[in-house]
């Protein structure tokens, strides 16, 4: 089947049709270059060129889109191979994830062809408009996958990423995609035009070079200005814990004491250190922690707990009784006292990551939480993770498709789904004005933006706190991918971020997106444990991105969506005309 799109205005009608091999190899080159750009960031300026050539290349549509999907599968399989480290059987989930994400590559070719070949939008604009729109969709669709954006590959290029405070992470992707689009234009348009008297530069090339040059130069000048005028203020001092607890130990309830000892031994290193708080990684507290609603009887507490456990798939081992409820109550009270005793022993507030049971008359909930405990008052605030990770913290359709549980990295008898928090809650105590982001929440722009928009003078947001457990991934490159995404939250919001992780990486990222401190020992940053002491500089600037949100995505959606809608209307009219023509005698 041949492509039904008309030729581009400058396309040579004598162009040799691309072979199926070419239509597959070109996207594969792009897939490899995109992956390699995370190790050699300059490749991000050319990585999309081979794939984008399929917008103009004539050839069988089946091979065009199949080739694009193969290139996407290569990129995402290489970029997410660390998912398979979670457990020996999770490689199936890794392949399924890669197969789904690969679909964005042929969708990119389809939408870019509609914009460029049907509606004559120059590739210089069509490529970045479509690419950025699809990155946004990928960030949100099916719970979202905010990893491996082209902008993430240049996270160390400080002057380039400063425009994120205006257009978000998508603004940086737009600039990079536009640079790639210029390369495509230079390869597909004639650079010189012949005239009877002389050979002259193609005006179409000239204005494309000028437009791209102005965009890149303006981005770099803006970045230089922002990094040269930084009104940072003295801030708080934090002791950040990095643990190194193997995941099989964290998953084993019978080894909770061993788990806690390793966490506590590191925390105690801050005992005689001046700090405003100690930050522990995600779910560092291994015991049964939580709260009971005042007035709840022991029998009601037991019933609500058992209802929650059976709803998560566990069998009912015993009937709820007063004795069971009293055991739950005593356990929760004891653990609450132990947490406050830890804060008193260290003589400073603790920000602890913990699984948290909240048992109320309306039901019991189990959340992945960040809990702030002070020596004087005990627990003063709690944030329950708002954005859950599918197959990591809950199982989509798990109640309807039992075998899908084989895709999760937990042991067979560990099948509690987590409950999502119902709102974002910043945590405050003394000099601490913190916005927790648990696990992969620091890869999502919307959450940080919401924190800043709901902040008040009485409860400001001054420091972003990420508590993670990257121990699932065997000290792999995943931790670096995670960091590359997190950096953009600091630029978008102009707020520094402290990152505390099991196995690493543990960092301080300032409000310019610069990683100024990383915990390491003897040249190692992963697979070690210890304490990182940092003075966190504060930044009070407001940003356009926080105020205006994803305005760039609105522009991209309006243009690309308009082209798609007009194409659909046009196609419907053509079908009607052909139908009417064949129905006439």
Buried (B, 14 or more C-beta within 10 A) or exposed (E): EEBEBEEBEEBEEEEEEBEBEBBBBBBBBBBBBBBBBBEEBEBBBBBBBBBBBBBBBBBBBEBBBBBBBBBBBBBBBBBBBBBBBBBEEBBEBBBEBBBBBBBBBBBBBBBBBBBBBBBEBBBBBBBBBBBBBBBBBBBEEEEBBBBBBBBBBBBEBBBBBBBBBBBBBBBBBBBBBBBBBBBBBEEBBEEEEEEEEEEEEBEBBEEBBEBBEEBBEEBBEBBEEBBEEEEBEEBBBBBBBBBBBBBEBBBBEEBBEEBBEBBBEBBBBBEEEEBBBBBBBBBBBBBBBBBBBEEBBBBBBBBBBBBBBEEBBBEEEEEBBEEBBBBBBEBBEEBBEEBBEBBBBBEBBBBBBBBBBBBBEEBBBBBBBBBBBBBEEBBBBBBBBBBBBBBBBBBBEBEEEEEBBEBBBBEEEEBBBBBBBEEBBBBBBEEBBBBBBBBBBBBBBBBBBBBBEBBEEEEBBBBBBBBBBBBBBBBBBBBBBBBBBBBBBBBBBBBBBBBBBBBBBBBBBBBBBBBBBBBBEEEEBBEBBBBBBBBBBBBEBEBBBBEBBBBBBEBBBEBBEEBBEEBEEEEEEEEEEEEEEEEEE
